[in-house]
């Protein structure tokens, strides 16, 4: 049965944390392939496939409908830290096959089991850490997804997304891999909202949703960062917006100073049950600190629960770091037009002098004056418009939270 059909009938359960269970195994450097690779969980797919397969089996026995491959850090970006960048294909193919073998042993017509390729946020992000480009992120995830597709995954899960630019590059890399292989699988997207109320990259849940809905994912949801309690308002908001399935796989609470998580299987299930009874969720599971015991209680809890019904109305909305709903009763939308080399001599002179940061202050002043969207036009015939746009956007995105309207007659610039 197709997973889209199943989601209309019942709530699906993701597995729990791979790393938490691996830590309980007290593995040695030899298990990882030597001291150089100690701590690289992804390399265990090659050095200790028996351990990885056994963890998958334990989660399936607990009742998980979807198990995640052991590939959270499976791109060259992370693997290069262990000098394993040349093993991307081998690690991801093996990870997918291990999960596929385990899932096949437990899958039945009444309860099919699915394998989702885990795509983590990596150690470098475009907006938050810097030091990496959009094209580099895209290429890294393209290579990872090629391996996961070859290994036989049913789905992809972009999880713990902290930076929407990284998330978009990940999605485009995955789409490229699917086009080239001719293998198309659904994609789940799960972001991380920190305790301050936004992603590390600055977006709210509404802005994140608006930014990625055009990819037509299987689901959009939240994981990691906090326990379920801090997700309440964000999930309520997402459930009211989303025309796709909504997922939630939180940590087992917030860790203490020693890194211990204190949500018990029963307390985690009780909080997620409240979200389900409110009609907010289609997929649940566990992230950091969760174990097969957590997943077993979750699987038992959802057996007779009804899944959320996706919203069937389409709202016009745009987003920058912040979200802007374009409602009839809130018009007109105020567009700031002083970040325009045609309409503002001051702005044109700043761009000509390549004083991009000072030019971005013009945009910030427009927002302070009430602009809800900023129009950006850098079409000066005496300058390289593409280069100016690329450099200016990097500054204005750090100073202006409202949506940006890129204004150009050059398709390459757009």
C-alpha positions as CSV (number, residue, x, y, z in Angstrom):
1,X,0.0,0.0,0.0
2,X,1.2,3.5,-0.8
3,X,2.3,5.5,2.2
4,X,0.1,8.5,1.2
5,X,-2.9,6.2,1.5
6,X,-1.8,4.8,4.8
7,X,-1.3,8.3,6.2
8,X,-5.0,9.0,5.5
9,X,-6.0,5.9,7.6
10,X,-3.7,5.9,10.6
11,X,-0.8,7.6,12.4
12,X,2.6,6.2,11.5
13,X,5.4,5.8,14.0
14,X,9.0,6.6,13.3
15,X,11.8,4.9,15.2
16,X,13.9,6.5,18.0
17,X,17.5,7.6,18.3
18,X,20.2,5.6,16.7
19,X,23.0,7.3,18.6
20,X,21.4,6.8,22.0
21,X,21.2,3.1,21.5
22,X,24.7,2.9,20.1
23,X,26.1,4.7,23.2
24,X,24.5,1.9,25.3
25,X,26.5,-0.7,23.4
26,X,29.8,0.6,24.8
27,X,31.6,0.2,21.5
28,X,35.4,0.5,21.3
29,X,37.7,2.1,18.8
30,X,38.1,-1.2,17.1
31,X,34.4,-1.4,16.5
32,X,34.6,1.9,14.5
33,X,37.6,0.6,12.5
34,X,40.3,2.1,14.6
35,X,41.0,5.2,16.7
36,X,40.9,7.5,13.7
37,X,37.3,6.7,13.1
38,X,36.0,6.4,16.7
39,X,32.8,8.3,17.1
40,X,31.8,8.1,13.4
41,X,28.5,6.2,13.8
42,X,28.1,6.1,10.0
43,X,31.2,4.0,9.6
44,X,29.6,1.3,11.7
45,X,27.5,0.4,8.7
46,X,30.7,-1.0,7.2
47,X,32.6,-2.2,10.3
48,X,29.8,-3.4,12.5
49,X,26.8,-4.0,10.3
50,X,25.5,-6.6,12.8
51,X,25.1,-3.9,15.5
52,X,23.3,-1.5,13.2
53,X,21.0,-4.2,11.9
54,X,20.2,-5.3,15.4
55,X,19.2,-1.8,16.4
56,X,16.8,-1.6,13.4
57,X,15.3,-4.9,14.4
58,X,14.8,-3.7,18.0
59,X,12.8,-0.7,16.8
60,X,10.8,-2.8,14.4
61,X,9.9,-5.2,17.2
62,X,8.8,-2.1,19.2
63,X,6.3,-1.3,16.5
64,X,8.0,1.3,14.3
65,X,6.4,1.8,10.9
66,X,9.4,3.8,9.6
67,X,13.0,3.1,10.4
68,X,15.8,5.6,9.6
69,X,19.1,4.7,8.0
70,X,22.2,5.2,10.1
71,X,23.3,8.1,7.8
72,X,22.5,11.3,9.8
73,X,26.1,12.5,9.0
74,X,26.5,10.6,5.8
75,X,27.7,13.4,3.5
76,X,31.3,14.1,2.6
77,X,31.0,17.3,4.7
78,X,30.9,15.3,7.9
79,X,32.8,12.2,6.8
80,X,35.8,14.3,5.7
81,X,36.3,15.0,9.4
82,X,37.3,11.3,9.7
83,X,39.0,11.2,6.3
84,X,36.2,9.1,5.0
85,X,34.9,11.4,2.3
86,X,35.7,8.7,-0.3
87,X,33.3,6.3,1.4
88,X,30.1,8.2,0.9
89,X,28.6,5.8,-1.6
90,X,29.7,2.6,0.3
91,X,28.4,3.9,3.7
92,X,25.0,5.0,2.4
93,X,24.4,2.0,0.2
94,X,25.2,-0.3,3.1
95,X,23.1,1.7,5.5
96,X,20.1,1.5,3.3
97,X,20.5,-2.2,2.6
98,X,20.8,-3.0,6.3
99,X,17.6,-1.1,7.1
100,X,15.9,-2.6,4.0
101,X,16.8,-6.2,5.1
102,X,15.5,-5.5,8.6
103,X,12.3,-3.9,7.4
104,X,11.5,-6.6,4.9
105,X,11.7,-9.2,7.7
106,X,8.9,-7.5,9.6
107,X,6.8,-6.1,6.8
108,X,3.3,-7.5,6.3
109,X,0.4,-6.6,4.1
110,X,-1.5,-5.3,7.1
111,X,1.6,-3.4,8.5
112,X,4.1,-2.5,5.8
113,X,7.4,-1.2,7.2
114,X,9.3,1.7,5.4
115,X,12.9,2.7,5.3
116,X,13.7,6.5,5.3
117,X,17.1,7.7,4.4
118,X,18.2,10.1,7.1
119,X,19.7,13.4,5.9
120,X,21.0,15.4,8.8
121,X,21.9,19.1,8.9
122,X,25.7,18.7,8.8
123,X,28.4,20.5,10.6
124,X,28.5,23.5,8.3
125,X,25.5,25.6,7.3
126,X,25.2,28.4,4.8
127,X,23.5,31.0,7.0
128,X,24.5,30.0,10.5
129,X,28.2,28.9,10.4
130,X,29.2,30.0,6.9
131,X,32.3,28.4,5.4
132,X,30.3,26.5,2.7
133,X,28.3,27.4,-0.4
134,X,24.9,26.5,-1.6
135,X,26.4,24.5,-4.5
136,X,28.7,22.6,-2.2
137,X,25.8,21.5,0.1
138,X,23.7,20.5,-3.0
139,X,26.6,18.4,-4.4
140,X,27.2,16.7,-1.0
141,X,23.6,15.6,-0.6
142,X,23.3,14.6,-4.2
143,X,26.1,12.1,-3.7
144,X,24.5,10.9,-0.4
145,X,21.1,10.4,-1.9
146,X,22.5,8.5,-4.9
147,X,23.8,5.9,-2.4
148,X,20.6,5.8,-0.4
149,X,18.5,5.2,-3.5
150,X,20.9,2.5,-4.7
151,X,20.5,0.8,-1.4
152,X,16.7,0.8,-1.7
153,X,15.2,3.4,0.6
154,X,11.4,4.0,0.4
155,X,11.6,7.6,1.6
156,X,14.0,10.4,2.5
157,X,13.9,12.4,5.7
158,X,15.6,15.8,5.8
159,X,15.8,16.1,9.6
160,X,17.0,18.6,12.3
161,X,17.0,21.3,9.6
162,X,18.4,24.5,11.2
163,X,19.0,26.6,8.1
164,X,16.5,26.8,5.3
165,X,19.2,27.6,2.7
166,X,20.8,24.3,3.6
167,X,17.4,22.6,3.5
168,X,16.7,23.9,0.0
169,X,20.2,22.8,-1.2
170,X,19.5,19.4,0.3
171,X,16.2,19.1,-1.5
172,X,17.6,20.2,-4.8
173,X,20.5,17.7,-4.5
174,X,17.9,14.9,-3.7
175,X,15.8,15.9,-6.7
176,X,18.8,15.8,-9.0
177,X,19.7,12.3,-7.7
178,X,16.1,11.1,-8.3
179,X,16.0,12.6,-11.8
180,X,19.3,10.9,-12.8
181,X,18.5,7.5,-11.4
182,X,14.8,7.5,-12.4
183,X,14.0,6.5,-8.8
184,X,11.5,8.9,-7.1
185,X,10.7,8.5,-3.5
186,X,8.6,10.8,-1.1
187,X,10.5,13.3,1.0
188,X,9.8,14.2,4.6
189,X,11.0,17.6,6.0
190,X,11.6,18.2,9.7
191,X,12.9,21.4,11.1
192,X,14.3,22.3,14.5
193,X,12.8,25.2,16.4
194,X,15.0,26.3,19.3
195,X,13.8,27.5,22.7
196,X,13.9,31.1,21.5
197,X,11.1,30.3,19.0
198,X,12.9,30.2,15.6
199,X,15.3,28.0,13.7
200,X,19.0,28.8,14.2
201,X,18.8,30.4,10.8
202,X,16.1,32.7,12.1
203,X,12.9,31.5,10.5
204,X,9.6,30.9,12.3
205,X,7.6,27.7,11.7
206,X,5.2,29.6,9.4
207,X,8.1,31.0,7.3
208,X,9.7,27.6,7.1
209,X,6.5,26.0,5.9
210,X,6.0,28.7,3.3
211,X,9.6,28.4,2.1
212,X,9.5,24.7,1.4
213,X,5.9,23.8,0.5
214,X,6.6,24.2,-3.3
215,X,8.7,21.0,-3.0
216,X,5.5,19.1,-2.3
217,X,6.9,17.0,0.6
218,X,5.2,14.0,2.1
219,X,5.2,15.8,5.4
220,X,6.6,18.8,7.3
221,X,7.3,18.7,11.0
222,X,9.6,19.3,14.0
223,X,12.2,17.2,15.7
224,X,15.2,17.6,18.1
225,X,16.2,20.8,20.0
226,X,13.6,20.5,22.7
227,X,11.2,18.0,24.3
228,X,7.5,18.0,23.2
229,X,6.4,20.7,25.6
230,X,8.2,23.5,23.8
231,X,6.9,22.4,20.5
232,X,3.2,22.9,21.4
233,X,2.6,26.4,20.0
234,X,4.7,25.6,16.8
235,X,2.8,22.4,16.1
236,X,-0.5,24.1,16.7
237,X,0.4,26.7,14.1
238,X,1.8,24.2,11.6
239,X,-1.2,21.9,11.9
240,X,-3.5,24.9,11.1
241,X,-1.5,25.7,8.0
242,X,-0.3,22.5,6.4
243,X,-1.8,20.9,3.3
244,X,0.5,18.0,3.8
245,X,1.1,15.5,6.7
246,X,2.6,16.9,10.0
247,X,5.3,15.0,11.9
248,X,6.8,15.3,15.4
249,X,9.7,13.3,16.8
250,X,11.0,15.3,19.8
251,X,13.9,14.6,22.1
252,X,13.2,12.8,25.4
253,X,13.0,16.2,27.0
254,X,15.9,18.7,27.4
255,X,19.2,17.2,28.5
256,X,20.7,18.0,31.9
257,X,24.3,19.1,32.4
258,X,25.5,15.6,32.0
259,X,23.6,15.0,28.8
260,X,20.9,12.8,30.3
261,X,17.3,12.9,29.0
262,X,14.5,12.6,31.5
263,X,11.3,12.0,29.5
264,X,10.1,8.5,30.3
265,X,8.3,6.4,27.6
266,X,5.0,7.1,29.4
267,X,5.5,10.8,29.9
268,X,6.6,11.3,26.2
269,X,3.6,9.3,25.0
270,X,1.3,11.4,27.2
271,X,2.4,14.6,25.7
272,X,2.3,13.4,22.1
273,X,-1.2,11.9,22.8
274,X,-2.3,15.4,23.6
275,X,-1.1,16.7,20.2
276,X,-2.8,13.8,18.5
277,X,-6.1,14.3,20.3
278,X,-6.0,17.9,19.2
279,X,-5.8,16.7,15.6
280,X,-2.3,18.0,14.9
281,X,-0.2,15.0,13.9
282,X,0.1,12.3,11.3
283,X,3.6,10.9,12.1
284,X,5.2,10.6,15.5
285,X,8.5,9.2,16.8
286,X,11.6,10.0,18.9
287,X,14.8,11.9,18.6
288,X,17.8,12.3,21.0
289,X,17.5,10.3,24.2
290,X,14.6,8.0,23.0
291,X,14.9,4.3,22.9
292,X,12.9,1.2,21.7
293,X,11.0,1.4,25.0
294,X,9.8,4.9,24.1
295,X,8.8,3.8,20.6
296,X,6.9,0.7,21.9
297,X,4.7,2.9,24.2
298,X,4.1,5.4,21.3
299,X,3.1,2.5,18.9
300,X,0.6,1.2,21.5
301,X,-0.8,4.7,22.2
302,X,-1.6,5.4,18.5
303,X,-3.3,2.1,17.7
304,X,-6.9,3.5,17.9
305,X,-6.1,7.2,17.2
306,X,-7.3,9.1,14.2
307,X,-4.7,10.9,12.0
308,X,-4.9,14.7,11.4
309,X,-6.8,15.8,8.3
310,X,-4.6,18.1,6.1
311,X,-5.9,21.6,5.5
312,X,-7.6,21.7,2.0
313,X,-7.6,25.5,1.5
314,X,-4.8,27.4,-0.2
315,X,-3.6,30.6,1.4
316,X,-1.5,33.2,-0.4
317,X,1.6,33.8,1.7
318,X,5.3,34.8,1.3
319,X,8.2,34.6,3.7
320,X,11.6,35.9,4.5
321,X,12.8,35.1,8.0
322,X,9.3,36.2,8.9
323,X,5.9,35.1,7.4
324,X,3.5,37.4,5.7
325,X,-0.1,36.2,5.0
326,X,-1.6,38.1,2.0
327,X,-5.2,38.4,3.2
328,X,-7.8,40.6,1.6
329,X,-8.5,42.5,4.8
330,X,-4.9,43.3,5.3
331,X,-4.2,45.0,2.0
332,X,-2.5,47.0,0.7
333,X,0.8,45.3,1.3
334,X,3.4,48.0,1.8
335,X,6.5,47.4,-0.3
336,X,9.7,49.4,0.5
337,X,11.3,50.7,-2.8
338,X,14.3,52.6,-1.6
339,X,16.6,49.6,-2.1
340,X,16.4,50.3,-5.8
341,X,19.2,51.9,-7.8
342,X,16.7,53.4,-10.2
343,X,14.6,55.0,-7.6
344,X,17.2,56.1,-5.0
345,X,20.4,58.0,-5.7
346,X,21.7,57.4,-2.2
347,X,21.2,53.7,-2.6
348,X,22.8,53.7,-6.1
349,X,25.8,55.5,-4.8
350,X,26.3,53.0,-1.9
351,X,26.1,50.0,-4.3
352,X,28.5,51.7,-6.8
353,X,30.9,52.2,-3.9
354,X,30.4,48.5,-3.0
355,X,29.3,49.6,0.5
356,X,26.8,46.7,0.6
357,X,26.4,46.6,4.4
358,X,25.6,50.3,4.5
359,X,23.2,49.8,1.6
360,X,21.5,47.1,3.6
361,X,20.8,49.6,6.3
362,X,18.5,51.4,3.8
363,X,16.4,48.3,3.7
364,X,16.3,48.1,7.5
365,X,15.2,51.7,7.7
366,X,12.3,50.9,5.3
367,X,11.1,48.1,7.5
368,X,11.3,50.4,10.5
369,X,9.1,52.8,8.5
370,X,6.4,50.1,8.0
371,X,7.5,48.2,4.9
372,X,6.2,44.6,4.9
373,X,8.3,43.6,1.8
374,X,11.5,45.0,0.4
375,X,11.9,45.5,-3.3
376,X,15.5,45.0,-4.4
377,X,16.6,46.3,-7.8
378,X,20.3,46.6,-8.8
379,X,19.9,47.0,-12.5
380,X,22.6,49.6,-13.1
381,X,23.9,49.4,-16.7
382,X,27.3,50.5,-15.6
383,X,27.8,47.5,-13.2
384,X,27.5,43.8,-13.0
385,X,24.0,43.4,-11.7
386,X,24.4,39.6,-11.0
387,X,27.4,40.1,-8.9
388,X,25.9,43.1,-7.0
389,X,22.7,41.1,-6.3
390,X,24.6,38.1,-5.0
391,X,26.8,40.2,-2.7
392,X,24.1,42.6,-1.5
393,X,21.6,39.8,-0.6
394,X,24.1,38.3,1.8
395,X,24.1,41.5,3.8
396,X,20.4,42.4,3.6
397,X,19.3,38.9,4.6
398,X,21.1,39.5,7.9
399,X,19.4,42.8,8.6
400,X,15.9,42.5,7.2
401,X,13.5,39.8,8.4
402,X,10.6,40.6,5.9
403,X,10.3,38.9,2.5
404,X,12.5,40.2,-0.3
405,X,11.1,41.1,-3.8
406,X,13.9,40.5,-6.3
407,X,13.3,43.0,-9.1
408,X,15.1,42.5,-12.4
409,X,14.6,42.1,-16.1
410,X,17.5,39.6,-16.3
411,X,16.4,36.0,-15.9
412,X,19.9,35.0,-14.8
413,X,19.7,37.5,-11.9
414,X,16.2,36.2,-10.9
